[in-house]
Amino acid sequence: MVARFHANAQIQSVELLLQEQVPLQLPDRRLPQPEESDGQLRPTAVSFDPWPVPTDTPLPLVHYLSNGRFHTLITNAGSGYSSRDEVALTRW
């Protein structure tokens, strides 16, 4: 019966979760101590520049994301779609 249970594809996909155990000790929740400094705050440089996306390509550049059930596809022209299983949520 155990072998039949573990032969199921859905069980095999989450089998690693069945091996989780209760921790024996509490995690260390102490905050790290700040480093010694002279008290001066120093600004850090952060860049918010957009990256270039070519729009005049002979073939579309495509970005496809999926978790197996929910799918999204976006092209460099800004078009795309999203779907869940076989149901189209948005279209080109």
VENJO-V588609 format. One record per residue. RES is the residue in one letter. SS is DSSP state (2 for helix, 1 for strand, 0 for the rest). PSI is psi as a letter, one per 30 degrees, with the letter a starting at -180 (NA if undefined). D_CENTER is the distance of its C-alpha to the mean C-alpha in Angstrom with 2 decimals. Layout:
res={RES & RES}
ss={SS & SS}
psi={PSI & PSI}
d_center={D_CENTER & D_CENTER}
This chain:
res={M & V & A & R & F & H & A & N & A & Q & I & Q & S & V & E & L & L & L & Q & E & Q & V & P & L & Q & L & P & D & R & R & L & P & Q & P & E & E & S & D & G & Q & L & R & P & T & A & V & S & F & D & P & W & P & V & P & T & D & T & P & L & P & L & V & H & Y & L & S & N & G & R & F & H & T & L & I & T & N & A & G & S & G & Y & S & S & R & D & E & V & A & L & T & R & W}
ss={0 & 2 & 2 & 2 & 2 & 2 & 2 & 0 & 2 & 2 & 2 & 2 & 2 & 0 & 2 & 2 & 2 & 2 & 0 & 0 & 0 & 0 & 0 & 0 & 0 & 0 & 0 & 0 & 0 & 0 & 0 & 0 & 0 & 0 & 0 & 0 & 0 & 0 & 0 & 0 & 0 & 0 & 0 & 0 & 0 & 0 & 0 & 0 & 0 & 0 & 0 & 0 & 0 & 0 & 0 & 0 & 0 & 0 & 0 & 0 & 0 & 1 & 1 & 1 & 1 & 1 & 0 & 0 & 0 & 1 & 1 & 1 & 1 & 1 & 1 & 0 & 0 & 0 & 0 & 1 & 1 & 1 & 1 & 1 & 0 & 0 & 1 & 1 & 1 & 1 & 0 & 0}
psi={e & e & e & e & e & f & f & k & e & e & e & e & f & g & e & e & f & f & f & k & l & k & k & f & l & k & l & j & g & k & k & k & k & k & l & k & l & g & f & k & k & k & k & k & k & k & k & g & k & l & k & k & j & k & f & h & k & e & k & k & k & k & j & k & k & k & g & e & e & k & k & k & k & k & l & f & f & f & l & a & l & k & l & k & c & g & k & k & e & l & l & NA}
d_center={35.66 & 32.93 & 32.50 & 32.33 & 29.67 & 27.46 & 28.19 & 26.28 & 23.05 & 21.24 & 22.48 & 21.53 & 17.85 & 17.91 & 20.83 & 19.19 & 18.81 & 22.57 & 23.28 & 22.04 & 25.01 & 26.21 & 26.33 & 29.93 & 29.71 & 28.11 & 25.45 & 26.93 & 26.08 & 28.31 & 27.07 & 27.51 & 30.74 & 30.71 & 32.35 & 35.91 & 36.29 & 39.07 & 37.60 & 36.62 & 33.23 & 32.02 & 29.79 & 26.85 & 26.20 & 23.05 & 22.68 & 21.55 & 22.81 & 21.06 & 20.48 & 22.78 & 21.78 & 24.77 & 26.01 & 29.04 & 27.66 & 29.67 & 26.65 & 23.60 & 20.47 & 17.61 & 13.83 & 12.57 & 9.26 & 9.70 & 9.07 & 12.80 & 14.26 & 12.73 & 12.97 & 13.04 & 15.11 & 16.23 & 19.17 & 20.58 & 23.28 & 20.99 & 21.51 & 19.20 & 18.51 & 16.31 & 17.37 & 16.98 & 18.73 & 21.84 & 22.12 & 21.60 & 20.37 & 21.02 & 22.93 & 23.72}
